[in-house]
Amino acid sequence: MHCVDKNIIDTVVEISLNNIVRRKGGPFGAVIVDSGTNEIISYGANSVTTDKDPTAHAEVNAIRKACESLGTFSLTGKTLYTSCEPCPMCLGAIYWSNLDKVFYANTKTDAAEIGFDDSFIYDEINKEKSERKIKFVQIECKEAKEVFKIWKNDKDKVEY
């Protein structure tokens, strides 16, 4: 079942508004629900400035809380509602957490118009490493390669 639930969208908007009214962070809110029942599992609001954590976006906070609440690292069978199209970091977190679907209100263009422009990150991803603003340098480390071999051969590992 992937119907848009107006009550959940209203909740997401309320979270984002309350976040700025209470001066807790940016105008972003998110809710994770069970995809079948639309039961709310977790809420998240942007807390970058209050937590002093650049990864504390609404979507990431909601994902962390949902995983903790459910005791899992996979949110298969769950849907994310968010006040804005996810940034590149949140998009990665959405894929890593295996969410089924994402409903969003504002677009990344809307976000850019109020000072949250992620286009530079999308641009950086497509550049050669040598052309990126932040220098990326690979180091040779046989010990690091050995750890990967140990993981590859571990018959009892929990894959994700």
Secondary structure, 3 states (H helix, E strand, C coil): CCCCCHHHHHHHHHHHHHHHHCCCCCCCEEEEEECCCCCEEEEEECCHHHHCCCCCCHHHHHHHHHHHHHCCCCCCCEEEEEEECCCHHHHHHHHHHCCCEEEEEECHHHHHHCCCCCHHHHHHHHCCHHHCCCCCCCCCCHHHHHHHHHHHHCCCCCCC
